[in-house]
Amino acid sequence: MLKYWFEGSMEEQTRRFESRIEDLRKHWKQNPMDLESHRRWYDYSRTKVRMFEASNTQWATRN
């Protein structure tokens, strides 16, 4: 199994979020979860690290 995770920095997510608010052409990208997801960015990042640590076992890394 290969694990991939794409994560932009908090600064990049803030920039994109603000761009969606300011640019009328991007309003359609806004959804109700945006604010909540932005608020929980650090929680998601910590959980991702714990998930990778928990799944990085000898059994999981065997060829």
PyMOL CGO cylinders between C-alpha atoms (Angstrom):
from pymol import cmd
from pymol.cgo import CYLINDER

trace = [
    CYLINDER, 0.00, 0.00, 0.00, 1.21, 3.48, -0.80, 0.3, 1, 1, 1, 1, 1, 1,
    CYLINDER, 1.21, 3.48, -0.80, 0.12, 6.40, 1.31, 0.3, 1, 1, 1, 1, 1, 1,
    CYLINDER, 0.12, 6.40, 1.31, -0.26, 9.81, -0.30, 0.3, 1, 1, 1, 1, 1, 1,
    CYLINDER, -0.26, 9.81, -0.30, -1.30, 12.97, 1.42, 0.3, 1, 1, 1, 1, 1, 1,
    CYLINDER, -1.30, 12.97, 1.42, -1.56, 16.39, -0.14, 0.3, 1, 1, 1, 1, 1, 1,
    CYLINDER, -1.56, 16.39, -0.14, -1.54, 19.25, 2.28, 0.3, 1, 1, 1, 1, 1, 1,
    CYLINDER, -1.54, 19.25, 2.28, -1.04, 22.91, 1.63, 0.3, 1, 1, 1, 1, 1, 1,
    CYLINDER, -1.04, 22.91, 1.63, 0.40, 25.15, 4.30, 0.3, 1, 1, 1, 1, 1, 1,
    CYLINDER, 0.40, 25.15, 4.30, -1.89, 27.09, 6.59, 0.3, 1, 1, 1, 1, 1, 1,
    CYLINDER, -1.89, 27.09, 6.59, -0.76, 30.26, 4.83, 0.3, 1, 1, 1, 1, 1, 1,
    CYLINDER, -0.76, 30.26, 4.83, -1.66, 28.85, 1.41, 0.3, 1, 1, 1, 1, 1, 1,
    CYLINDER, -1.66, 28.85, 1.41, -5.05, 27.69, 2.60, 0.3, 1, 1, 1, 1, 1, 1,
    CYLINDER, -5.05, 27.69, 2.60, -5.69, 31.12, 4.11, 0.3, 1, 1, 1, 1, 1, 1,
    CYLINDER, -5.69, 31.12, 4.11, -4.68, 32.79, 0.84, 0.3, 1, 1, 1, 1, 1, 1,
    CYLINDER, -4.68, 32.79, 0.84, -7.02, 30.56, -1.17, 0.3, 1, 1, 1, 1, 1, 1,
    CYLINDER, -7.02, 30.56, -1.17, -9.84, 31.01, 1.30, 0.3, 1, 1, 1, 1, 1, 1,
    CYLINDER, -9.84, 31.01, 1.30, -9.53, 34.81, 1.17, 0.3, 1, 1, 1, 1, 1, 1,
    CYLINDER, -9.53, 34.81, 1.17, -9.36, 34.68, -2.61, 0.3, 1, 1, 1, 1, 1, 1,
    CYLINDER, -9.36, 34.68, -2.61, -12.68, 32.83, -2.70, 0.3, 1, 1, 1, 1, 1, 1,
    CYLINDER, -12.68, 32.83, -2.70, -14.28, 35.52, -0.59, 0.3, 1, 1, 1, 1, 1, 1,
    CYLINDER, -14.28, 35.52, -0.59, -12.89, 38.44, -2.60, 0.3, 1, 1, 1, 1, 1, 1,
    CYLINDER, -12.89, 38.44, -2.60, -13.23, 37.11, -6.15, 0.3, 1, 1, 1, 1, 1, 1,
    CYLINDER, -13.23, 37.11, -6.15, -16.87, 36.82, -7.28, 0.3, 1, 1, 1, 1, 1, 1,
    CYLINDER, -16.87, 36.82, -7.28, -15.84, 34.23, -9.87, 0.3, 1, 1, 1, 1, 1, 1,
    CYLINDER, -15.84, 34.23, -9.87, -14.74, 31.89, -7.08, 0.3, 1, 1, 1, 1, 1, 1,
    CYLINDER, -14.74, 31.89, -7.08, -17.78, 32.14, -4.82, 0.3, 1, 1, 1, 1, 1, 1,
    CYLINDER, -17.78, 32.14, -4.82, -19.06, 28.83, -6.19, 0.3, 1, 1, 1, 1, 1, 1,
    CYLINDER, -19.06, 28.83, -6.19, -16.03, 27.13, -4.58, 0.3, 1, 1, 1, 1, 1, 1,
    CYLINDER, -16.03, 27.13, -4.58, -17.13, 28.27, -1.14, 0.3, 1, 1, 1, 1, 1, 1,
    CYLINDER, -17.13, 28.27, -1.14, -19.01, 25.72, 0.92, 0.3, 1, 1, 1, 1, 1, 1,
    CYLINDER, -19.01, 25.72, 0.92, -20.26, 25.57, 4.52, 0.3, 1, 1, 1, 1, 1, 1,
    CYLINDER, -20.26, 25.57, 4.52, -17.35, 23.39, 5.64, 0.3, 1, 1, 1, 1, 1, 1,
    CYLINDER, -17.35, 23.39, 5.64, -14.66, 25.84, 4.51, 0.3, 1, 1, 1, 1, 1, 1,
    CYLINDER, -14.66, 25.84, 4.51, -14.59, 27.88, 7.70, 0.3, 1, 1, 1, 1, 1, 1,
    CYLINDER, -14.59, 27.88, 7.70, -14.72, 24.81, 9.90, 0.3, 1, 1, 1, 1, 1, 1,
    CYLINDER, -14.72, 24.81, 9.90, -12.00, 23.02, 7.94, 0.3, 1, 1, 1, 1, 1, 1,
    CYLINDER, -12.00, 23.02, 7.94, -9.80, 26.08, 8.06, 0.3, 1, 1, 1, 1, 1, 1,
    CYLINDER, -9.80, 26.08, 8.06, -10.34, 26.36, 11.81, 0.3, 1, 1, 1, 1, 1, 1,
    CYLINDER, -10.34, 26.36, 11.81, -9.37, 22.70, 12.28, 0.3, 1, 1, 1, 1, 1, 1,
    CYLINDER, -9.37, 22.70, 12.28, -6.27, 22.75, 10.07, 0.3, 1, 1, 1, 1, 1, 1,
    CYLINDER, -6.27, 22.75, 10.07, -3.92, 22.00, 12.97, 0.3, 1, 1, 1, 1, 1, 1,
    CYLINDER, -3.92, 22.00, 12.97, -6.17, 19.21, 14.26, 0.3, 1, 1, 1, 1, 1, 1,
    CYLINDER, -6.17, 19.21, 14.26, -6.20, 17.58, 10.82, 0.3, 1, 1, 1, 1, 1, 1,
    CYLINDER, -6.20, 17.58, 10.82, -2.41, 17.89, 10.54, 0.3, 1, 1, 1, 1, 1, 1,
    CYLINDER, -2.41, 17.89, 10.54, -1.82, 16.28, 13.94, 0.3, 1, 1, 1, 1, 1, 1,
    CYLINDER, -1.82, 16.28, 13.94, -4.24, 13.48, 13.11, 0.3, 1, 1, 1, 1, 1, 1,
    CYLINDER, -4.24, 13.48, 13.11, -2.48, 12.85, 9.81, 0.3, 1, 1, 1, 1, 1, 1,
    CYLINDER, -2.48, 12.85, 9.81, 0.86, 12.48, 11.60, 0.3, 1, 1, 1, 1, 1, 1,
    CYLINDER, 0.86, 12.48, 11.60, -0.65, 10.04, 14.12, 0.3, 1, 1, 1, 1, 1, 1,
    CYLINDER, -0.65, 10.04, 14.12, -2.25, 8.05, 11.28, 0.3, 1, 1, 1, 1, 1, 1,
    CYLINDER, -2.25, 8.05, 11.28, 1.07, 7.73, 9.44, 0.3, 1, 1, 1, 1, 1, 1,
    CYLINDER, 1.07, 7.73, 9.44, 2.91, 6.78, 12.63, 0.3, 1, 1, 1, 1, 1, 1,
    CYLINDER, 2.91, 6.78, 12.63, 0.31, 4.14, 13.50, 0.3, 1, 1, 1, 1, 1, 1,
    CYLINDER, 0.31, 4.14, 13.50, 0.39, 2.60, 10.03, 0.3, 1, 1, 1, 1, 1, 1,
    CYLINDER, 0.39, 2.60, 10.03, 4.18, 2.64, 9.64, 0.3, 1, 1, 1, 1, 1, 1,
    CYLINDER, 4.18, 2.64, 9.64, 4.78, -0.88, 10.90, 0.3, 1, 1, 1, 1, 1, 1,
    CYLINDER, 4.78, -0.88, 10.90, 7.08, -3.72, 9.85, 0.3, 1, 1, 1, 1, 1, 1,
    CYLINDER, 7.08, -3.72, 9.85, 4.09, -5.59, 8.51, 0.3, 1, 1, 1, 1, 1, 1,
    CYLINDER, 4.09, -5.59, 8.51, 2.88, -2.59, 6.47, 0.3, 1, 1, 1, 1, 1, 1,
    CYLINDER, 2.88, -2.59, 6.47, 6.31, -1.84, 4.99, 0.3, 1, 1, 1, 1, 1, 1,
    CYLINDER, 6.31, -1.84, 4.99, 7.14, -5.41, 3.86, 0.3, 1, 1, 1, 1, 1, 1,
    CYLINDER, 7.14, -5.41, 3.86, 7.55, -5.93, 0.13, 0.3, 1, 1, 1, 1, 1, 1,
]
cmd.load_cgo(trace, "trace")
